[in-house]
Amino acid sequence: MKLREIETPISTLSGIGPVKAKLFANLGIYTIADLLAYYPKDWEDRTQRIPLSQFREHKVHTIALVTGHSWFGYGRMKTLKISIADTSGRGELVAFNRPFLEKSLTVGAIIAVTGQFSLRYNQIQSSSFEAEKIADSGNLQDWQTKPVPGSQVIPLYPLTAGLANSAIRQAVGKALQEYGRGIEDELPQEILQRRELMGKARAIANMHQPKQLSDALQARKSLIYEELYNFQLAIGGRALLHKGRLPELEPVEIQETNFGPEQEAEFLESLSPRQEKLLAALPFQLTPGQKLCITDINRDLDHCEKSRCIGEVGQQPFTMARLVQGDVGSGKTLAAFFACLRIVDWGGQCALMAPTELLARQHAENAAKMLDSAAVRLAYLTGNIKAANRGPLLQALAAGSIDIVIGTHALFSKNIHYANLHLVVIDEQHRFGVLQRNAILEKGRQKLPQKEVYTVPSLLMLSATPIPRTLALTAFGDLDISIIKTMPSGRLPIKTFLTRMGNESNVYRYVQQELEAGHQAYFVYPLIEDTSDQGEQAEDYAQKIEDKVQGDYGRGSSGIKSAEDMFHFLSTQVYPNVPIAVIHSRTEEAEQHRILDEFRKGEIRILVATSVVEVGVDVANATCMVIEHADLFGMAALHQLRGRVGRGNLQSYCFLIYGKNITETGKERMKVLRETTDGFVIAEEDLKLRGPGEVTGIQQSGYLTLGLADPIRDKELLELARQDAFTQLTKKTQK
């Protein structure tokens, strides 16, 4: 039987009563299957002799002579110290709470010792050790060719209070003895042989009871491969169900070198009437990357629409599921507008959802300008829309009088109804969880005429936070992924400079030069305001600033500068004659709109902000981005913030001001950002430094649920497993 089918309670094993069963339950172990799948986190190789002289590099595992006993402390604190020596040197065993060892490890005895030693009080010592007498006396030289008794590979498990490693090993041993031989393989035999992997029963046995470390490592590789294979099999199956085909084995990187007359012709031929109108109205040329991406999206949408209309009764219609990745400014949103126009030409509705009102408003304003020639009925919807305007808007949406609605989370509120929602576009997808994505897709669920099936809208996700390749193949492995790397012509690479806290005046002077040249600047801070200063009146700022030394301006009790404090400092002390404004998440929406409008017009020259301007602000004349306390921001956020400048053909600059107590990892992050503006390179480096975690919102996304496998460490196995799984699925569909 399969491992997961062994549902026998763990309490059936001898030696596991109610108390111990409860301890195992604390580890999530209830059945024999749970126990056998509770794999060691590591192994301790006691097959190799490690002398005392190598205590710095390894855990000691040696045969030693007991040379003496001594005691230190008084009363209950009196502790035995056992002096030992092997052929490489001398050491001491500090036997806390183990006075009985005086009688079992007698002076002159030959003992087997395993322990973690360190240098303390000029002596090599261990207080965490295992020791066993193997002879009452003898010559150490006689034991040099003999193995250390108890030499084996010991599995080390994650533990819980009251449950020792030995107890888990004992329970696993009994489970293997009773159930281990009957476990069936889950990988096809041809794959096991071709990839030189262990069968399931053998792999489980070698994970828990390896004879040598190489057996354990090979077993782990086999189980990791199986996990990744099953994961990719599920991903491929899901893609076949919703799209009728498998996604690409690897994300498709769209480059100019792939584009020629043939691709241009295919792009033009794929356009719908409204898409043709938009193309003709654009005051600039689309990049090859945008054209190739639009062609792929059109092909997907055509496939979906045909399956809706002419599919057989009872057949599940297909839906598009595509992720478009592109660096800041690569033109992803315009590609999404083209996708929306194709849906509108078919009489369907589109919803474009953004994580912030700032970004949603920018999209709505851009759509109003760009799509005017296409005669599209647009609407903007957020939670702050007044009730008087909200009612008619919702009625129009439900009646089908709105073609494209752009907004925030309000788009999937309970009282929102769509007449014919065919496409959902999610910008900055990593900021939304799976439940939120599903909630808006469910808004478009409808039963098809003449069919006993339901359909949901197609999904187009946009990400300016590049997703590393290994995560793209796991967290988003069932999606088609397009990567746009071509940037609009005329853009210059942003020059990035690193400045240590205390040298801010140099940055301020450089920004002054750009302001005098007629340009604009951003100053970004991690805090809105210092909470310790909330009771302080505005007139107290001047005295506070006067009392601080350079580099401490705007800092609160936390030592971290805030946007509000620095707005007052910059406007009164550094740039007193320059129009400055401050914006953050507490700023009212109407006020945000006014400030950003004046900033776009150039009436405001400096914008002081928090990371609220990370997305949704596009001002070509802004050439300076100053980020103070840059080491407190993530790499993705810093890259996004940097992308607020360099939006036109002007040379732009980013200044990352970091704290004096920056960590080594923080320094590495700053160096990466200084050396490259390629968001994909930055994402890969961020993944190496931080792991998959929150690099792209994977944890909150609900996609990545792996056990033994690690997409970074096991990326080569991941690629092989994806290839094998898709090959197997292709064979099944061809039968």
N, C-alpha and C positions, 0 to 999 in steps of 0.2 A: 504494500500500500504506500501511498504518498505520505511524506512526513506530516503534512498538515492534517492528515486524516486520523492520526493517532490521538484520539481525544480522551484517552484513559486518564483519570485524575492522578496527579502525582502522589496522592496519599496512598495509592495502591502499592507503592514501592516500600519494601521493608525498611524500617528505621525512620520513616517520615510520618509522624503523628500529627495531631491537630495543631500543636504549637509550631512545629517546624514547617508545616504546610502554610501557616499564616505568614511565616518569614519569607518563604518562597513567593507567596502572593505579593509581598511588598516589591518584588522584582518583576512582577507581571508573569510569574510562572505558575500555571494552574494545571496544565496537562503534561503528558510525556512529550508531546510535540513541542510545547513551550520550552521544556527543559533541554531537549536535544538541540533546539535552535538558539539556546542561550550561549552564544559562542564566547570564548575567551577574548579579553581585550588585548592580551599579550601572552608570551610564554617565557619561562625562565629556563634557559638551557643549562642543565646540570650534567650534561654529557661531556662537557669540556672542563678541564681543570684550570682554575684561575687562581694563581698564587697571591699571597698577601701584597707582593710588590706591585701588582696591577690594580690595587684598590681604587685608584682615581678614575680609571677607565671602565671598570667592570665590577659587577658583584662578585665577591670572592667565593670560590668553591674549591676547597683544598683539603689536604690531609696534614694535620699539625700535631706537634708534641706539646702537652701541657707542661709548662716550666715552673709554674708557681701560682699560689693563691694569696690574695691580700684583701683587706676590708677597708672601707672608708665610710664615714658617717657614724651616727650614734642612734641607739634605740631602734625605733621602727624604720628609721632612714638608713640603717646600716646595710651596706650593699657589698656583694661579693664581686671581686675583680679577678678574672682568670687570665694569667699570662700564657701566651702560646707562641710557637715558632714553627714555620715551615722552612723549606730549603731556600726560600727567597728572602726571608726577613722575619721580624717579630711583630706581635700585635697583642691587643688586650680585648677580652670579652667582658663587658660591663653587664652583670646579671641582675638587673633591677627586678625585685620581687621574685627572684629565683635562687634563694639561698641553698636549696636542695642540690644544686649542681656541684656543690663542694664535695659531695659524696659520690656522685656519678661520674664527674669529670676529674678524677684524681690526678695529682701531680705525677708525671712520668707516663701518663696514659697517651695512647695514640688515638686521635679523634678526627672525625669528618666534620668540617665546618663550612656552613654556607651563611653569608651575611653581607650587609651593606656596611662597609668600613669608611671612616673618614679620619682626618688628622685633627686630634683634640689634645690640648696640653702637651704638644710635641710627641704624642703617641698615636699609633694607628689603632683606632678603637671602633668597636661595634656594640650597640645595645640592642640591635634588632638582628638576631642570628638564630640559626638552628645548629645544634651540635650533638653528635652521637659518638660514644666511645666504641672503637672498633678493636682495641687491644689494650690490655692492662699496662703493657710496656713494649718497648721495641725500638728499633733504629729507623729513623725517617727514610734513610737511603733505601731500605728494603721495600718501601711503599711507592717508590718513584715510577715503577712500571705497572703498578696495579691501579685499576679504576677506583675512583672515589665511591664508596658505598652509597647507595641511594641515587646514583647517577641516572637521571632521566630528564625528559622535558616536562616541566610542570606548567599546566595551563593556569593563567591568572584571570579570574573573573571579576566583573564589577560586583561589589558586595553591598549588603545592607546590615544595619546594626543587628547583632546577634547571630549572623550567619557567616561562618568562616569559609575561606577558600576550600579547605579540606572537606567540609560538609557538602559543598556543591560538587566537588570531584567525586566524592563517594556516591552521591545520588546519580550523577551522570553515568558512572561506571555500571551501576545496577540497571539503569535504563538501557544502556547499550547492550548489556548482556541479554536482556529480555526482548528488546525490540529492534536492536540495531541492524540485524542481518536482513530483515524483511523490507527495508526501505527501498522504494523503487526510484530509478533515475527519472529526472524531470527534463533533462536535455536529450534531444535526439542522439542516437548512437554515433551517427556520422559526424556530428559536431564535437562530441566528446573525443573521438579519435583524431579528428583534424586539428583541433585546438589543444590536444594532449592534456585533457582535463580528467580529473578523478570522477568516478561515478558517485552518486549521492551518498550511499551507505558508507563507502570508503572515505569520502571527504569528511563526513560527520565524525566518523571514528578517529580520523587523524587530526581533526580540530581539537578533540577532547583528550585523546590518548596517543599523541605522536611518539614514535620511537626516536626520532631525531627532528631537529628544528626544520629541516628542509621538507619533511613530510607535512608539518603544520602549515608552512608557507604555501606549499602546492595545494593543500586542501582549501586554504583561504582563497587563493586565486580562483579555484574551481567554483566555489560558492559565490564569490563576487561576480564571476562571469554569468552564472545562472541567474543571479538577481537582476543584473543589467539586461540580460537576454529577455527575461520575463517582463521586465519593465518596458522594454522597447516593443515587445510583442503586443502588450496592452495598448501602447501608444499607437502602433501601426493599425491595430484592429479598430481603435476609435476613429482614426483617420479614414479608414475604409468605409466605416459606417456613415460618417457625416459627409465625406468628400468623394467617395467612390474610387479613391486611389490613395496610394501611399505618398507621404511627403518626401521631399528630397532627402537623400542620405546625409547631406551636409547643407548648412545655410548657403544660399546662393549670393555670392558677392557680385554686385552689379558694378562694372567698370567701363570706362570709356572705350577700352580696347575691344570690348565685346560688341560695340555698336558700329554698324555700317549701313549702307544703302538698304540691305535686306531687312534689317531691324527697323529702320526708319519707315519703310513701306508697311511693315507689319503693324507698327504703332499707329500710323495714319488710318489703316484699314480697320483697326479695332475700335475706332472712336465712334461714339453715338452722336446724334445731332447736337445735343447741348454741350457735349465735350468738345465738338468741333468749334462751337461758338466761343467757348472759353479760351481755347487755344488761339483763335484768331484775335481775341481781345487782349491777350497778355502783352504787356509792353516789353517783354524780354523773352529770350529763348529758354525752353526747358532744357535741363541737362540730359545727357544720354542716360544717366542713372534714373532720372525721373521717368523718362519715356519707357525704358525697359520695365520699370516697376508698374507703371500704368497699364502696359500691355499684359503683364502677368495677372494683374487684378481684373482687367476686363475679361480675360480668358476664364478666370475662376467664376466670375459673376455670370457669364454666359452659360457655363456648365450648370450652375445652380438653377438659373431661370428655366432652362430646358427641362431639368429634372422635376421642377414644380409643375410644368405645364403638360408634359407628355409622358410622364412616368407611369408605369403600370399601377393598377389599383392595388393598394396595400404596400407599395414600394416606398421606402423611406426616401424623401427628397434630399438632395445634397445641399450642403451649406459651405460657404467659404470660411476658412479660418486661417488668416495670414497675419504675420507679424512683420512690420516694416521697421527695420532699424536704420538709422542714419544719424550722423553726427549733427551737432547743433548747427542749424542753418542750411542743411542739405536739401530741404524742400519736401519733407514728408507730408506736411499738412496740405500742400497744393495737390499732391498725388491723391490724398484722401478726398479733396473736393471733386476731383475728376471722377472718383469712384461713386460719390454721391450723385453726381449728375447722371450717370448711367442708370442708377436706380430710379431717379425721378423720371427719366425718359420712359421707363416701363410702368410708371404710375405708382411706384412704391414710395415709402417714406424713409428718411434717414435720421438717425440721432447721433450727434457727435458729443461725447462726454469728456470733459476736462476736470482735473482734480481741484482747481481753484477758480474762483470767480474772475480773477485777474486774467488767467489764460483763456477761460471761456469767452470773456468779453472781447479779447483780442481776436480770437477765432471768428466771433460773430461779426466784428467790424471788418476784418479782412474778407470774410465771405460776402458781406454786403457790397464791398467794392468790386471784388473779382467776379462774382456771379451775377452781376447786374445784367449783363448782356444775355444771360441764359434764361431770363424770365423765371426765376425760382422764387418760391414763397418761403421766406426765412423767418425764424423766430428765435428769441433768446430767452432762456428759462433758467433761473436760479432760485434758491430759497428766499431771496430778498425781494423778489418781484412783488409789488403791492397787490393786495387782494382785488382792487378795482380793475387792474390790468390782467391779473392772473386768470380770472374766471373766463373771459372771452378767449384768451389764449388757449386754455385747456379745451374749450369747446371746439375751437378751430382744429386743434390737434386731433381730437377724437373724430371729427367729421371728415378729416382728410384734406382740410383746406391749407395745411402747412406741409411743405415738402421736406424741409430740413430744419430740425430743431437743434440748437447748440446750447449746452448748459453744463451744469455740475451734477452732483448726486441727485438733485431734484428730478432728473429725467426718469428715475425709476421709483418715485414716490407712489404711495398707494392710490392716490386720486388721479394719477396720470394714465391716460388711455390713448392708444394709437389706433388709427384706422387701418393701416397696412404697413407696418414697420418691416422693412426688408434688409436694412443694413445698420449695424451699430459700429461706430468708430470710437475707439477709446484712445485718447492721447495720454502720454506719460503713463502707460499701462501698469508700470510697477507700483504705482500709488493706489491701485485698486486691488482688492482681494477677489478670490474666486466667487464668493457669495455675491459681491456687488456686480461682477460681470454677469453672473447667471441671472441676477434680478432684472437687469435691463433687457437681457435676451428673452426672458420669460414674458416681457411686455409685448413681444411680437409673436408669441406662440399662437398659431391658429390652425384650425382643421381645414384641410384642403378639400374643395368640392370634388365629388366623385371618388374620394379616397378615404380609407379608414386610417389615415396617418395625420400627424401634426407636423408642422414645420416651424422652425425658429429662424430668426434673422441671421444673415452672414455676419461674420465678425472680422473687423480690421483693426489691429492694434498697432499703435505707433510708439516708438521708443527712441528718445534722444539720449537715453542712458544706455550705451551699448552693452549688450549681454555677451559675456565671454562664450566662446564657441562650445566649451564643454557643458556649460549650463544650458545653452540653447538646445543641445541635443537631448537634454534630460527634462528640464522644467518646461520647455516649450517644444518637446520632440514631436508632438502630433500636429504642429502647425507648419505651414509653409513659411519660410523665413526669407525675406528679401533684405539685402544689405546695400544701402546706397552710400557710396563713398565719394562720389563726384560732388564737388561744391560749385555753386554759381561762379561764373567767370568774374575776374576782377577782385575776388576776395584775397586778402593778404594774411599770412599766418600771424597769429597774435603773439607778440613777444612777452614772455613771462619772466618776472624778476622776483627773487626771494629776498626778504628783508627781515632782520631780527628785530624784535620789539625793543624800542629804545632809539631806533634810527628812523622813526616815522617821518621826521622833518625832511629827510632827503626825498621821500616819496611825495610829500605834500608840495615841495618845490617843483618836482617834475610835473605833477598834475597842473600846477599853476601855469607852466609853459604851454600845456595843451589848451587850457582855458583861454589864455591870451591869443592862441591861434584860432579861437572861435569854436572849439570843440566842447564836449560835455563829459561828465564823469559820474561814476557810481562809487559810493563808500558803503561797504556791507559789514554788519556786525552780528555776532551770535545771539545777543540779547536785545529785547525791546527796551527795557529799562532796568536799572538796578533796584530791586525791591526794597533795599535798605534805605533808599533815598525817596520813597514815595511821598513822604510828608514834607519834603523840602519844597520851598517856594521858588518860583522862577528867578526872583532877584538874588537868590543865594548862589546861583551858578557862577557868577563872576568871581566871588570870593573863593569858592571851591576850586576853581581853575587856577586862581592865583596861588593857592596853597600847594599845588601839586607840581612835581618836577616833570621835565619833558619825558614822555613815554607813559606817564600815569594819567594823562588827561582822559576824562570820561570813564575812569574805572570806578566801580563801586566797591563795596566791602569784599566782594568775591574776587576782586582783582581782574575782572573781565569787563571790557568796555561795552557799553550799550548804545543802541542807535539813538535813543532820545538824548542821552548825555552828550554824545559826540556831535549830534546835530547842533546843539547849543555851542559847543566848543568850536566846531569848524566855522559856523556862521558868524561868531563874534570875534574869534582870535586868529583864525588862519585865512579865511576868505570873506572878510566882512563886507566887501563890495560886490559879492557874487550872489545871485539869486539861488537859494538852497531850500530844499523841502525834505521832509522825512516821511517815510511810508513803512507800514508793517501790518501785521494781521489784525491789529486792533483798530486800524484806520477804517472809518466808515466807507462803504462801497462808493457812495457818491463822491466823497473826498478823494478816495483813491483814483477814481476816474478823472477828476479835475486835475490832480497833481500829474498823473501820467500824460494827460492831454497837453498840459503846459510844458512838460518835459519833452514830449515829441516835437512840439512847436519851437523848442529852444528858449522858451521864456524862463524855464527853470534850468539852471546850468549844472547843478550838482544834486544828485538824488542820494540821500542817506537812507539806508534800508536794512532790513533783515533779509533772510533768504527768501522772502516772499517774492522777490524779483528774479528768482532762479529761472522761472519760465513766465512767458506772457508779456515781455517787454522787448520791443524791437525798435531801436533808435539808431539809425545809421551814423548820426553825428557823434554818438558817444564813443570815445576812444580810450577811456581809462576805467579800469575796474580795480578798485582797491579793496582787498578783503583783509580785515584785521582779525587776529586770532584765527588765522587760516588753519592752524593745526587742530582746531575744534570742529572743523567741517569734514565730512566724508569726501573722498576723491571724486565721486560722481557729482556731488553738489558743487564742488569747486570747479569742475570742468563745465558744468551747466552755467554757473555764474560767470565764468570767463567767457562763455559763449554769448553773453549779453552785449559784448563789444565785438568789433570786427564784422559788423553786419552790413557794411558798405565797402567802398574801395579805399577807405582811409587806413593807414597803419594804426593799429591799436595795441594797447599795452595792458597787462594784468600784473598787479603787485600783490604778492602773498606775504603778509606780515605775520610771522609766527612767534610764539612765546619763547621765553628764555629756558623754560623747563621742558622743551619738546623731547619726546622719546626718540629712540633710534628708528622705530617703525615710522614715526611721524616725519623724521628727516628723509627717509626713503620715499615716502609719499610726496613730499615737497619736491624732491629731485626729479621724480617721474614727471610731475606736472610742469616743471621747468624745461625738461628736455624734449617733451612731445606735446603736440596739440591733437594727436590722433586719439579719439575717444575709445577706440577698440583696443589700442595698446594700453591705455590707462585702465580700462576695465580688466584686462588680463592681469596687470600688475596688482590691481586692487584685490583681485581674487586670490593671488598668491599670498598677499600680505594679511588678508582678513578671512579667507575661506568663503564658501558660498553664502552662508548666513544671510546678511541683509545687503549684500553688494547690489543686488537688483530687486530687492523685495521678495526673494524666493521663499523665505520662511513664511511670510504672511500670505503668499499667493496660494498656498495649499497644494502645490504641485509636487514638490520634491519630498518624497517619503522613502528614502533608501535606508538600509540597515548597515550591512558590512561595507557596501560600496561607497566610494568617495569620488565624485565626478572629476576632481582635480587630480588626485593621486592615480586614479584608475582610468584616465582618459583614453589610453590605448585599448584597454579591454572594452570600454564603452563603445568605441568606434567599431570594433570587431563584432560585438554583440548586436549592435544596431544593424550592421550589414547582414549577419546571419538571420536575425529575426525577420527582417524585411524579405529576405530570400525565401524563408519558409512560408511567409504569408502570400508571397507571389505564387508559389507552387500551389497553395490551397485554392487561390482564386482562379487558377487556370484549369483546375480539375472539373 
